[in-house]
Amino acid sequence: MSSKAGFLLCLAGLLIGCSSGYKRYECVVSPNDIAPDPHAIWDCHRLIMKRASRGKKFTLREFREAAAFFEGLTSIRAGARSSEYGPIPPKDLKKRLAAWDQWYEDHRSRLIWDVEHRAVRAAEP
């Protein structure tokens, strides 16, 4: 393959979202980040769910990862529906988002970054 062809393939991959053919998930914490802000991570996932609840652009991967974050942290189910492409948002996603928002208001002061598990969790009261 010529270097020009290789460059064009690389450029095409970048235009799609990334060189490996899919968009990098924006809420991923860098392995080099020792103490990420748990509230910023919450906000990142929340923005994805807010976009999905409003019918704005999101990927199924974004929805799946944000749903896993909220379900794991809050135990409030996302209610994803199955499709041949993967989980998709439920019709009542706005209600679930409101439930997550209420959970956040009740627990925001307890959110911490768990270094061992590399995840956000709520510290014991």
C-alpha positions in Angstrom: 0.0 0.0 0.0 1.3 3.4 -0.9 1.9 6.0 1.8 -0.8 8.2 0.2 -3.3 5.4 0.3 -2.4 4.7 4.0 -2.8 8.4 4.8 -6.2 8.5 3.1 -7.4 5.4 5.0 -6.2 6.9 8.3 -7.9 10.2 7.4 -11.1 8.4 6.6 -11.0 6.6 10.0 -10.5 9.9 11.8 -13.5 11.4 10.0 -15.6 8.5 11.1 -14.7 9.1 14.7 -11.4 7.4 15.3 -8.8 5.3 13.5 -10.2 2.1 14.8 -13.6 2.6 13.3 -15.6 3.8 16.3 -15.9 6.9 18.4 -13.9 6.9 21.7 -16.3 7.1 24.6 -16.0 10.5 26.1 -16.5 9.7 29.8 -13.5 7.3 30.1 -11.0 8.2 32.8 -7.4 8.2 31.8 -5.3 5.5 33.5 -2.8 8.3 34.4 -5.5 10.3 36.2 -4.9 9.4 39.9 -7.8 11.3 41.4 -10.5 12.3 38.8 -13.4 14.5 39.9 -16.4 12.2 40.6 -18.8 15.1 39.9 -17.3 15.7 36.5 -17.7 12.0 35.7 -21.3 12.1 36.9 -21.9 15.2 34.7 -20.4 13.6 31.6 -22.7 10.5 31.9 -25.6 12.7 32.7 -25.1 14.8 29.5 -25.3 11.6 27.4 -28.6 10.6 29.1 -30.0 14.1 28.8 -29.2 14.1 25.0 -30.8 10.6 24.7 -33.9 11.7 26.6 -34.4 14.7 24.3 -33.9 12.7 21.1 -30.6 14.4 20.4 -27.6 12.6 18.9 -25.9 9.9 20.9 -24.3 6.5 20.1 -25.6 3.2 21.5 -22.2 2.7 23.1 -22.6 6.0 24.9 -26.0 5.0 26.1 -24.8 1.6 27.2 -21.8 2.9 29.1 -23.8 5.8 30.8 -26.6 3.3 31.8 -24.0 1.0 33.3 -22.5 3.9 35.3 -25.8 5.0 36.7 -27.1 1.5 37.4 -23.9 0.5 39.1 -23.7 3.6 41.3 -27.3 4.3 42.1 -29.0 0.9 41.6 -31.7 2.8 39.7 -32.3 0.8 36.5 -32.0 2.5 33.1 -34.7 0.4 31.7 -32.9 -0.2 28.4 -34.8 -1.9 25.7 -33.2 -4.6 23.6 -32.6 -4.2 19.9 -30.6 -6.0 17.3 -28.0 -3.2 17.6 -27.8 -3.3 21.4 -29.6 -1.6 24.3 -31.6 1.5 23.4 -33.2 4.1 25.7 -36.6 3.4 27.2 -39.6 5.7 26.5 -39.5 7.0 30.1 -35.8 7.9 30.1 -36.7 11.5 31.3 -38.3 10.0 34.5 -35.2 7.8 35.1 -33.0 10.9 34.6 -35.1 12.7 37.2 -34.7 9.8 39.6 -30.9 9.8 39.1 -30.9 13.6 39.6 -32.7 13.2 42.9 -30.3 10.4 43.9 -27.4 12.8 43.1 -29.0 15.6 45.2 -29.3 13.2 48.2 -25.7 11.7 47.8 -23.6 14.3 46.1 -21.5 15.1 49.2 -20.6 11.4 49.5 -19.3 10.8 46.0 -15.7 9.8 45.8 -13.2 8.3 43.4 -12.5 4.7 44.5 -8.8 4.3 43.6 -8.8 0.5 44.0 -11.8 -0.1 41.6 -11.2 3.0 39.5 -14.8 4.0 39.7 -17.1 6.6 41.3 -18.9 5.4 44.4 -20.7 6.8 47.4 -18.8 6.7 50.6 -20.4 5.3 53.7 -22.4 8.0 55.7 
